[in-house]
Amino acid sequence: MVKSQSPVPARRTQAERSEATRAALVASGRRLFGRNGYGRTAREEIVADAGVTRGALQHHFGDKQGLFRAVFEELEQEVVMSTAQAALQVAHEHPLEMLRAGCHAYLDAMLDPAVQRICAIDGPAVLPTDVRSEIADRYAFALVREVVESAMSHGEIQRVPLEPLTRMLLAGMMAAAQYVATAENPKRARADAGDAVDMLLNNLIP
């Protein structure tokens, strides 16, 4: 009787190995940057945590700042997705309330210590303004503009030029997020920032 042989595991392709290495570096960077901050996280600590070489970090990201940008962008994308999900819980015929729900969800995200550290504290200190603006435009701008435009169409907010209003709302929310993240009492700051958001949105109503 011939014994059946166990199937030989398929070898990962070079592309799969490369992607796994990149993912490991991002995961380690996210964990260490979120816990210790950018300045107190050494490159050697990142590669040791990820189980890769310094050459792998350089190959995929160039340097520590390049890795931080990837971590920042991943986290920003997740925060925007969570705000979008909160907005979608509101009936579409009330776009102003969708916008309000998204703004409050964004502030809620700032109570996460890792989000505070990476997005609101280290992000502005480490990444140039144009880089952060480009990332915000990629993930948040179109979403906010769509809801604001819908609110105007429904007559829920005053008709004003769409582009500057959208950018002002985004800038205001980022400033509010930084206020929450850097406050001695983030929960109290979150409540105060939420009140300010409600006042601002209510003042847009015709």
Accessible surface in RSA format (square Angstrom, percent):
REM  Atomic radii and reference values for relative SASA: ProtOr
REM  Chains: A
REM  Algorithm: Lee & Richards
REM  Probe-radius: 1.40
REM  Slices: 20
REM RES _ NUM      All-atoms   Total-Side   Main-Chain    Non-polar    All polar
REM                ABS   REL    ABS   REL    ABS   REL    ABS   REL    ABS   REL
RES MET A   1   235.92 122.2 151.05 100.0  84.87 202.1 126.85 107.8 109.07 144.5
RES VAL A   2   141.01  92.8 118.48 107.3  22.53  54.3 122.19 106.2  18.81  51.0
RES LYS A   3   180.32  88.0 167.53 102.8  12.79  30.5 114.13 102.7  66.19  70.5
RES SER A   4   113.10  95.6  79.20 105.7  33.90  78.1  54.37 115.8  58.73  82.3
RES GLN A   5   168.65  94.3 140.14 102.4  28.51  67.9  47.70 101.5 120.95  91.7
RES SER A   6    97.58  82.5  75.95 101.4  21.63  49.8  39.39  83.9  58.18  81.5
RES PRO A   7   124.90  91.0 103.99  94.8  20.91  76.0 114.64  94.6  10.27  63.8
RES VAL A   8   132.61  87.3 108.90  98.6  23.71  57.1 110.44  96.0  22.16  60.1
RES PRO A   9   113.42  82.7  95.86  87.4  17.56  63.8 107.55  88.8   5.87  36.5
RES ALA A  10    99.06  91.1  65.76 101.5  33.30  75.7  74.82 105.4  24.24  64.2
RES ARG A  11   225.68  94.8 199.30 101.6  26.38  62.8  74.54 101.9 151.14  91.6
RES ARG A  12   132.06  55.4 122.65  62.5   9.41  22.4  48.72  66.6  83.34  50.5
RES THR A  13    78.35  55.7  69.97  70.9   8.38  20.0  75.18 101.0   3.18   4.8
RES GLN A  14   120.26  67.2 115.35  84.3   4.91  11.7  60.24 128.2  60.02  45.5
RES ALA A  15    74.49  68.5  60.94  94.0  13.55  30.8  68.14  96.0   6.35  16.8
RES GLU A  16    91.48  52.5  84.35  63.8   7.12  17.0  37.06  71.7  54.41  44.4
RES ARG A  17   105.43  44.3 104.09  53.1   1.34   3.2  45.13  61.7  60.30  36.5
RES SER A  18    35.15  29.7  30.21  40.3   4.94  11.4  19.67  41.9  15.47  21.7
RES GLU A  19   102.58  58.9 100.10  75.7   2.48   5.9  51.50  99.6  51.08  41.7
RES ALA A  20    37.65  34.6  24.70  38.1  12.95  29.5  32.37  45.6   5.28  14.0
RES THR A  21    33.93  24.1  30.69  31.1   3.23   7.7   8.89  11.9  25.04  37.9
RES ARG A  22    91.07  38.2  91.07  46.4   0.00   0.0  16.57  22.6  74.50  45.2
RES ALA A  23    52.32  48.1  43.75  67.5   8.57  19.5  48.88  68.8   3.45   9.1
RES ALA A  24    33.61  30.9  23.74  36.6   9.87  22.4  32.34  45.5   1.26   3.3
RES LEU A  25     0.00   0.0   0.00   0.0   0.00   0.0   0.00   0.0   0.00   0.0
RES VAL A  26     7.81   5.1   7.81   7.1   0.00   0.0   7.81   6.8   0.00   0.0
RES ALA A  27    48.74  44.8  40.46  62.4   8.27  18.8  46.44  65.4   2.30   6.1
RES SER A  28     1.78   1.5   1.78   2.4   0.00   0.0   0.00   0.0   1.78   2.5
RES GLY A  29     0.00   0.0   0.00   N/A   0.00   0.0   0.00   0.0   0.00   0.0
RES ARG A  30    68.80  28.9  67.57  34.4   1.22   2.9  19.95  27.3  48.85  29.6
RES ARG A  31   119.69  50.3 106.97  54.5  12.72  30.3  61.28  83.7  58.41  35.4
RES LEU A  32     3.80   2.1   3.80   2.7   0.00   0.0   3.80   2.7   0.00   0.0
RES PHE A  33     0.00   0.0   0.00   0.0   0.00   0.0   0.00   0.0   0.00   0.0
RES GLY A  34    13.05  16.1   0.00   N/A  13.05  16.1   2.98   8.2  10.07  22.6
RES ARG A  35   160.12  67.2 123.30  62.9  36.82  87.7  70.16  95.9  89.96  54.5
RES ASN A  36    39.97  27.6  29.29  28.3  10.68  25.7  10.16  24.4  29.81  28.8
RES GLY A  37     3.30   4.1   0.00   N/A   3.30   4.1   3.28   9.0   0.02   0.1
RES TYR A  38    40.63  19.0  40.34  23.0   0.29   0.8  27.98  21.0  12.65  15.6
RES GLY A  39    69.77  86.0   0.00   N/A  69.77  86.0  34.44  94.5  35.33  79.1
RES ARG A  40   202.62  85.1 176.72  90.1  25.90  61.7  65.54  89.6 137.08  83.1
RES THR A  41     0.63   0.4   0.00   0.0   0.63   1.5   0.38   0.5   0.25   0.4
RES ALA A  42    50.57  46.5  41.80  64.5   8.77  19.9  49.51  69.7   1.05   2.8
RES ARG A  43    91.05  38.2  87.47  44.6   3.58   8.5  15.44  21.1  75.61  45.8
RES GLU A  44    88.12  50.6  85.48  64.7   2.64   6.3  54.63 105.7  33.49  27.3
RES GLU A  45    65.56  37.6  57.14  43.2   8.42  20.0  35.53  68.7  30.03  24.5
RES ILE A  46     0.00   0.0   0.00   0.0   0.00   0.0   0.00   0.0   0.00   0.0
RES VAL A  47    11.61   7.6  11.57  10.5   0.04   0.1  11.57  10.1   0.04   0.1
RES ALA A  48    78.78  72.4  49.46  76.3  29.31  66.7  60.43  85.1  18.34  48.6
RES ASP A  49    65.94  46.2  32.81  32.7  33.13  78.3  13.91  32.7  52.03  51.9
RES ALA A  50    18.03  16.6   0.00   0.0  18.03  41.0   3.19   4.5  14.85  39.3
RES GLY A  51    66.69  82.2   0.00   N/A  66.69  82.2  35.06  96.2  31.63  70.8
RES VAL A  52    34.42  22.6  13.95  12.6  20.46  49.3  22.00  19.1  12.41  33.7
RES THR A  53    93.61  66.6  87.95  89.2   5.65  13.5  82.00 110.1  11.61  17.5
RES ARG A  54   125.79  52.8 119.41  60.9   6.38  15.2  43.71  59.7  82.08  49.7
RES GLY A  55    44.36  54.7   0.00   N/A  44.36  54.7  34.57  94.9   9.79  21.9
RES ALA A  56    19.37  17.8  12.32  19.0   7.04  16.0  18.27  25.7   1.09   2.9
RES LEU A  57     1.20   0.7   1.20   0.9   0.00   0.0   1.20   0.8   0.00   0.0
RES GLN A  58   125.21  70.0 117.52  85.9   7.69  18.3  25.76  54.8  99.45  75.4
RES HIS A  59   143.06  78.2 111.45  77.5  31.60  80.8  76.91  79.3  66.14  77.0
RES HIS A  60    46.86  25.6  17.57  12.2  29.29  74.9   8.10   8.4  38.76  45.1
RES PHE A  61    27.15  13.6   7.02   4.3  20.14  52.4  15.94   9.7  11.21  32.1
RES GLY A  62    45.95  56.7   0.00   N/A  45.95  56.7  30.40  83.4  15.55  34.8
RES ASP A  63    73.84  51.7  72.95  72.6   0.90   2.1  26.87  63.2  46.97  46.8
RES LYS A  64    40.01  19.5  38.57  23.7   1.44   3.4  22.40  20.2  17.61  18.8
RES GLN A  65    70.03  39.2  69.04  50.5   0.99   2.4  12.52  26.6  57.52  43.6
RES GLY A  66    21.86  27.0   0.00   N/A  21.86  27.0  17.29  47.4   4.58  10.2
RES LEU A  67     0.00   0.0   0.00   0.0   0.00   0.0   0.00   0.0   0.00   0.0
RES PHE A  68     0.00   0.0   0.00   0.0   0.00   0.0   0.00   0.0   0.00   0.0
RES ARG A  69    87.38  36.7  87.38  44.5   0.00   0.0  25.26  34.5  62.12  37.6
RES ALA A  70    17.52  16.1   7.13  11.0  10.39  23.6  13.13  18.5   4.39  11.6
RES VAL A  71     0.00   0.0   0.00   0.0   0.00   0.0   0.00   0.0   0.00   0.0
RES PHE A  72     8.59   4.3   8.59   5.3   0.00   0.0   8.59   5.2   0.00   0.0
RES GLU A  73    29.31  16.8  29.31  22.2   0.00   0.0   9.55  18.5  19.76  16.1
RES GLU A  74    63.11  36.2  59.47  45.0   3.64   8.7  22.72  43.9  40.39  33.0
RES LEU A  75     5.76   3.2   5.76   4.1   0.00   0.0   5.76   4.0   0.00   0.0
RES GLU A  76    20.90  12.0  20.90  15.8   0.00   0.0   2.72   5.3  18.18  14.8
RES GLN A  77    71.73  40.1  71.73  52.4   0.00   0.0   5.39  11.5  66.34  50.3
RES GLU A  78    73.56  42.2  67.05  50.7   6.51  15.5  36.52  70.6  37.04  30.2
RES VAL A  79     7.68   5.1   5.63   5.1   2.05   4.9   7.62   6.6   0.06   0.2
RES VAL A  80    15.62  10.3  15.58  14.1   0.05   0.1  15.62  13.6   0.00   0.0
RES MET A  81   103.31  53.5 100.22  66.3   3.09   7.4  87.99  74.8  15.32  20.3
RES SER A  82    47.85  40.4  42.28  56.4   5.56  12.8  39.72  84.6   8.13  11.4
RES THR A  83    13.57   9.7  12.90  13.1   0.67   1.6   6.40   8.6   7.17  10.8
RES ALA A  84    20.49  18.8  19.23  29.7   1.26   2.9  20.33  28.6   0.16   0.4
RES GLN A  85   103.39  57.8 102.22  74.7   1.17   2.8  33.89  72.1  69.50  52.7
RES ALA A  86    29.47  27.1  20.24  31.2   9.24  21.0  26.62  37.5   2.85   7.6
RES ALA A  87    10.33   9.5  10.33  15.9   0.00   0.0  10.33  14.6   0.00   0.0
RES LEU A  88   103.45  57.6  84.88  60.7  18.56  46.7  84.88  59.6  18.56  50.0
RES GLN A  89   150.64  84.2 115.98  84.8  34.66  82.5  42.51  90.5 108.13  82.0
RES VAL A  90    37.98  25.0  32.00  29.0   5.98  14.4  36.80  32.0   1.18   3.2
RES ALA A  91    46.97  43.2  29.20  45.1  17.76  40.4  40.66  57.3   6.31  16.7
RES HIS A  92   117.13  64.0 108.46  75.4   8.67  22.2  73.66  75.9  43.48  50.6
RES GLU A  93   103.35  59.3  94.28  71.3   9.07  21.6  45.22  87.5  58.12  47.5
RES HIS A  94    85.77  46.9  85.77  59.6   0.00   0.0  54.98  56.7  30.79  35.8
RES PRO A  95     1.75   1.3   1.75   1.6   0.00   0.0   1.75   1.4   0.00   0.0
RES LEU A  96     7.78   4.3   7.78   5.6   0.00   0.0   7.78   5.5   0.00   0.0
RES GLU A  97    69.51  39.9  67.70  51.2   1.80   4.3  34.14  66.0  35.37  28.9
RES MET A  98    17.69   9.2  17.63  11.7   0.06   0.1  13.55  11.5   4.13   5.5
RES LEU A  99    12.32   6.9   9.70   6.9   2.62   6.6  12.23   8.6   0.10   0.3
RES ARG A 100    38.40  16.1  38.40  19.6   0.00   0.0  25.69  35.1  12.72   7.7
RES ALA A 101    28.29  26.0  17.17  26.5  11.13  25.3  25.71  36.2   2.58   6.8
RES GLY A 102    11.09  13.7   0.00   N/A  11.09  13.7  10.41  28.6   0.67   1.5
RES CYS A 103    12.83   9.7   8.99  10.0   3.84   9.0   2.42   6.1  10.41  11.2
RES HIS A 104    40.02  21.9  40.02  27.8   0.00   0.0  33.81  34.8   6.22   7.2
RES ALA A 105    18.24  16.8  12.32  19.0   5.92  13.5  14.50  20.4   3.74   9.9
RES TYR A 106    28.88  13.5  28.88  16.4   0.00   0.0  21.90  16.5   6.98   8.6
RES LEU A 107     0.00   0.0   0.00   0.0   0.00   0.0   0.00   0.0   0.00   0.0
RES ASP A 108    73.03  51.2  64.78  64.5   8.25  19.5  24.44  57.5  48.60  48.5
RES ALA A 109    20.78  19.1   9.03  13.9  11.75  26.7  20.53  28.9   0.25   0.7
RES MET A 110     1.00   0.5   1.00   0.7   0.00   0.0   1.00   0.9   0.00   0.0
RES LEU A 111    60.82  33.9  44.50  31.8  16.32  41.0  45.07  31.6  15.75  42.4
RES ASP A 112    68.18  47.8  61.22  60.9   6.95  16.4  20.05  47.2  48.13  48.0
RES PRO A 113    97.44  71.0  94.18  85.8   3.26  11.8  94.48  78.0   2.96  18.4
RES ALA A 114    32.16  29.6  30.56  47.2   1.60   3.6  30.69  43.2   1.47   3.9
RES VAL A 115     8.80   5.8   8.80   8.0   0.00   0.0   8.80   7.6   0.00   0.0
RES GLN A 116    25.57  14.3  25.57  18.7   0.00   0.0   1.28   2.7  24.30  18.4
RES ARG A 117    85.08  35.7  85.07  43.4   0.01   0.0   5.14   7.0  79.95  48.5
RES ILE A 118     0.00   0.0   0.00   0.0   0.00   0.0   0.00   0.0   0.00   0.0
RES CYS A 119    10.94   8.3   1.78   2.0   9.16  21.5   1.83   4.6   9.11   9.8
RES ALA A 120     6.22   5.7   1.68   2.6   4.54  10.3   6.22   8.8   0.00   0.0
RES ILE A 121    51.93  29.6  44.95  33.5   6.98  16.8  46.10  33.2   5.83  15.8
RES ASP A 122    14.19   9.9  14.19  14.1   0.00   0.0   0.00   0.0  14.19  14.1
RES GLY A 123     0.00   0.0   0.00   N/A   0.00   0.0   0.00   0.0   0.00   0.0
RES PRO A 124    44.24  32.2  25.69  23.4  18.55  67.4  25.90  21.4  18.34 114.0
RES ALA A 125    86.96  80.0  44.09  68.0  42.86  97.5  54.61  76.9  32.35  85.7
RES VAL A 126    28.00  18.4  11.81  10.7  16.19  39.0  16.33  14.2  11.67  31.6
RES LEU A 127     6.39   3.6   2.26   1.6   4.14  10.4   3.13   2.2   3.26   8.8
RES PRO A 128    66.94  48.8  54.07  49.3  12.87  46.8  66.38  54.8   0.56   3.5
RES THR A 129    93.61  66.6  88.08  89.3   5.53  13.2  60.36  81.1  33.24  50.3
RES ASP A 130   101.69  71.2  90.34  89.9  11.36  26.9  46.20 108.7  55.50  55.3
RES VAL A 131    24.82  16.3  22.08  20.0   2.74   6.6  24.82  21.6   0.00   0.0
RES ARG A 132    53.76  22.6  50.66  25.8   3.10   7.4   7.88  10.8  45.88  27.8
RES SER A 133    51.98  43.9  47.77  63.8   4.21   9.7  29.86  63.6  22.12  31.0
RES GLU A 134    70.31  40.4  64.66  48.9   5.65  13.5  54.02 104.5  16.29  13.3
RES ILE A 135     1.02   0.6   1.02   0.8   0.00   0.0   1.02   0.7   0.00   0.0
RES ALA A 136    12.37  11.4   8.85  13.7   3.52   8.0  12.02  16.9   0.34   0.9
RES ASP A 137    54.19  38.0  44.93  44.7   9.26  21.9  18.14  42.7  36.05  36.0
RES ARG A 138   114.25  48.0  81.18  41.4  33.07  78.7  54.66  74.7  59.59  36.1
RES TYR A 139    52.19  24.4  37.47  21.3  14.72  38.3  25.18  18.9  27.02  33.3
RES ALA A 140    12.25  11.3  12.25  18.9   0.00   0.0  12.25  17.3   0.00   0.0
RES PHE A 141    14.32   7.2  14.32   8.9   0.00   0.0  14.32   8.7   0.00   0.0
RES ALA A 142    57.53  52.9  53.46  82.5   4.07   9.3  53.83  75.8   3.70   9.8
RES LEU A 143    61.13  34.0  56.55  40.5   4.58  11.5  59.65  41.9   1.49   4.0
RES VAL A 144    23.77  15.6  22.71  20.6   1.05   2.5  23.77  20.7   0.00   0.0
RES ARG A 145    87.46  36.7  87.46  44.6   0.00   0.0  10.10  13.8  77.35  46.9
RES GLU A 146   117.80  67.6 113.61  85.9   4.19  10.0  39.36  76.1  78.44  64.0
RES VAL A 147    17.45  11.5  15.83  14.3   1.62   3.9  17.45  15.2   0.00   0.0
RES VAL A 148     0.00   0.0   0.00   0.0   0.00   0.0   0.00   0.0   0.00   0.0
RES GLU A 149    89.74  51.5  89.72  67.9   0.02   0.1  19.82  38.3  69.92  57.1
RES SER A 150    35.42  29.9  29.79  39.8   5.63  13.0  23.65  50.4  11.77  16.5
RES ALA A 151     0.00   0.0   0.00   0.0   0.00   0.0   0.00   0.0   0.00   0.0
RES MET A 152    10.14   5.3   6.11   4.0   4.03   9.6   0.06   0.1  10.08  13.4
RES SER A 153    75.23  63.6  43.57  58.2  31.66  72.9  26.85  57.2  48.38  67.8
RES HIS A 154    99.76  54.5  66.11  46.0  33.65  86.1  56.79  58.5  42.97  50.0
RES GLY A 155    47.44  58.5   0.00   N/A  47.44  58.5  29.67  81.4  17.77  39.8
RES GLU A 156    35.43  20.3  29.56  22.4   5.86  14.0  22.25  43.0  13.17  10.8
RES ILE A 157     2.56   1.5   0.30   0.2   2.26   5.4   0.30   0.2   2.26   6.1
RES GLN A 158    81.70  45.7  76.75  56.1   4.95  11.8  19.80  42.1  61.90  46.9
RES ARG A 159   172.56  72.5 141.70  72.2  30.87  73.5  66.92  91.5 105.65  64.0
RES VAL A 160    64.29  42.3  50.46  45.7  13.83  33.3  57.59  50.0   6.71  18.2
RES PRO A 161    97.16  70.8  85.32  77.8  11.83  43.0  96.22  79.4   0.93   5.8
RES LEU A 162    41.54  23.1  34.72  24.8   6.82  17.2  34.72  24.4   6.82  18.4
RES GLU A 163    76.24  43.8  73.70  55.8   2.53   6.0  42.87  82.9  33.37  27.2
RES PRO A 164    65.44  47.7  60.28  54.9   5.16  18.8  65.41  54.0   0.03   0.2
RES LEU A 165    17.87  10.0  16.14  11.5   1.73   4.4  17.25  12.1   0.62   1.7
RES THR A 166     0.00   0.0   0.00   0.0   0.00   0.0   0.00   0.0   0.00   0.0
RES ARG A 167   101.44  42.6  96.94  49.4   4.50  10.7  47.11  64.4  54.32  32.9
RES MET A 168   135.03  69.9 123.10  81.5  11.93  28.4 105.31  89.5  29.72  39.4
RES LEU A 169    11.58   6.5  10.05   7.2   1.54   3.9  10.72   7.5   0.87   2.3
RES LEU A 170    21.76  12.1  21.10  15.1   0.66   1.6  21.73  15.3   0.03   0.1
RES ALA A 171    55.69  51.2  49.93  77.0   5.76  13.1  51.12  72.0   4.57  12.1
RES GLY A 172    34.69  42.8   0.00   N/A  34.69  42.8  29.10  79.9   5.59  12.5
RES MET A 173    22.80  11.8  22.45  14.9   0.34   0.8  15.41  13.1   7.39   9.8
RES MET A 174    79.74  41.3  73.66  48.7   6.09  14.5  53.29  45.3  26.45  35.0
RES ALA A 175    63.75  58.6  51.65  79.7  12.10  27.5  57.61  81.1   6.14  16.3
RES ALA A 176    19.51  17.9  13.06  20.2   6.45  14.7  18.91  26.6   0.60   1.6
RES ALA A 177     3.07   2.8   3.07   4.7   0.00   0.0   3.07   4.3   0.00   0.0
RES GLN A 178    74.11  41.4  74.11  54.2   0.00   0.0  13.90  29.6  60.20  45.7
RES TYR A 179   116.06  54.2 109.17  62.1   6.90  17.9  84.89  63.8  31.17  38.4
RES VAL A 180     0.00   0.0   0.00   0.0   0.00   0.0   0.00   0.0   0.00   0.0
RES ALA A 181     6.96   6.4   0.00   0.0   6.96  15.8   0.00   0.0   6.96  18.4
RES THR A 182    80.52  57.3  48.95  49.6  31.57  75.2  38.74  52.0  41.78  63.2
RES ALA A 183    29.39  27.0  10.23  15.8  19.15  43.6  19.81  27.9   9.58  25.4
RES GLU A 184   185.80 106.7 144.90 109.6  40.89  97.4  67.28 130.1 118.52  96.8
RES ASN A 185    86.85  59.9  81.71  79.0   5.14  12.4  26.82  64.6  60.02  58.0
RES PRO A 186    36.98  27.0  36.98  33.7   0.00   0.0  36.98  30.5   0.00   0.0
RES LYS A 187   157.75  77.0 150.78  92.5   6.97  16.6  93.65  84.3  64.11  68.3
RES ARG A 188   156.37  65.7 150.85  76.9   5.52  13.2  46.89  64.1 109.48  66.3
RES ALA A 189     3.01   2.8   1.69   2.6   1.33   3.0   2.76   3.9   0.26   0.7
RES ARG A 190    34.39  14.4  34.39  17.5   0.00   0.0  12.13  16.6  22.26  13.5
RES ALA A 191    52.81  48.6  44.19  68.2   8.62  19.6  51.03  71.9   1.78   4.7
RES ASP A 192    57.98  40.6  50.67  50.4   7.31  17.3  19.77  46.5  38.21  38.1
RES ALA A 193     7.24   6.7   1.56   2.4   5.68  12.9   6.92   9.7   0.32   0.8
RES GLY A 194     2.60   3.2   0.00   N/A   2.60   3.2   2.60   7.1   0.00   0.0
RES ASP A 195    97.16  68.1  90.19  89.8   6.97  16.5  28.72  67.6  68.44  68.3
RES ALA A 196    54.25  49.9  47.18  72.8   7.07  16.1  52.05  73.3   2.20   5.8
RES VAL A 197     9.71   6.4   8.41   7.6   1.30   3.1   9.56   8.3   0.15   0.4
RES ASP A 198    41.19  28.9  41.19  41.0   0.00   0.0  14.74  34.7  26.46  26.4
RES MET A 199   120.77  62.5 115.42  76.4   5.35  12.7  80.66  68.6  40.10  53.1
RES LEU A 200    82.28  45.8  81.88  58.6   0.40   1.0  82.25  57.8   0.03   0.1
RES LEU A 201     1.14   0.6   1.14   0.8   0.00   0.0   1.14   0.8   0.00   0.0
RES ASN A 202    72.19  49.8  62.28  60.2   9.92  23.9  20.13  48.4  52.07  50.3
RES ASN A 203    98.20  67.7  80.44  77.7  17.76  42.8  24.17  58.2  74.04  71.6
RES LEU A 204    27.89  15.5  27.89  20.0   0.00   0.0  27.89  19.6   0.00   0.0
RES ILE A 205    81.48  46.4  68.39  50.9  13.10  31.6  68.39  49.2  13.10  35.5
RES PRO A 206   105.74  77.1  47.66  43.4  58.08 211.1  77.85  64.3  27.89 173.3
END  Absolute sums over single chains surface
CHAIN  1 A    11765.0       9747.4       2017.7       6605.6       5159.4
END  Absolute sums over all chains
TOTAL         11765.0       9747.4       2017.7       6605.6       5159.4
